[in-house]
Amino acid sequence: MQNTLAWDDIALFSAVARAGSLTRAAEEAGCSVATLSRRMKAFERRSGRRLFLHGAQGYTVTADGRALLDRARRMEAVAAEIATWQAEGTGPVRVRISAGTWTGLQLAEDLSRVWRPSAGWVPEFVHCNRDLDIARREIDIGIRNRRPEQPWLAGRRTGVIEHAVYATSEEVTGWIGGSFETAPLPSEAWISRHHGAEIVTTANDPQLRMIMAEAGLGRVILPMFVGETRPALIRLSDAIEELTRDEWLVCHHEARFEPPIRAALDVLADILSRRDWTGVAPAA
């Protein structure tokens, strides 16, 4: 029994075989390339077969690898059938999704393009600017600005979030800051560090700060996918490198194989990967 192949490792093998690349498979699995490489080498040893050919073109499955991949696909299909059977008696599965202010608003605006109530799962959005506990199932999926580090979490990178300075005109010189009842967001902390003496007013809600900026009260930092869509605002800076972040969809590593969670991840990735990340040149 010591050479029994674990389902988690079979799923990782399937990801590498489909991607043909450790890098792409590691992003899907939410682990490092080094970790995935070690697990695949150990997996090959336990299988007693040569599963991959490693070359300049990446990872190519051997005949034994193709035979295992066919069986892995059948296992995934059966697992999906079991999850569907389990959900049928309880109605649509509710998938709790946490997102910050701006990402949450975009998801709300774009959801109807890619989701219908007949989909078999129901999104429940939780607005929160801190990380909720996925391991304890406070949420099922979190949208975060960094790759997950805990081994029980899986992540899928959706793109890059860039921030810039916006105001109604260059003549507006004061700044709108955050009021720190809770830990400041990175953009709030940046304004405090670089322009603390120029803050003319504050608000504890990012959307409220944007509306104040549109009224001409001060400068504000916005994600560029938001700021570029606001006709009352112009961009006064290039992307602020210090605030640039990768964005990740994060869930429990076992839950990602459940059909409702996988469907939700695909829908969220579709929305987030389509948005305009950088906009146009800043105002002269």
Buried (B, 14 or more C-beta within 10 A) or exposed (E): EEEEEEEBBBBBBBBBBBBBBBEBBBBBBBBEBEBBBEBBEEBBEBBEEEBBEEEEEBBEBBEBBEEBBEEBEEBBEEBBEEBBEEBEEEEEBEBBBBBBBBBBBBBEEBBEEBBEEEBBBBBEBBEBBEBEEBEEEBBBBBBBBEBBEEEEBBBBBBBEBBBBBBBBEEEBEBBBBBEEEEEBBEBBBBBBEEBEEEBBEBBEEBEEBBBBBBEEBBBBBBBBBBBBEBEEBBBBEEBBEEBBBBBBBBBBBEBBBBBBBBBBBEBBBBBBEEBEBEBEEBEE
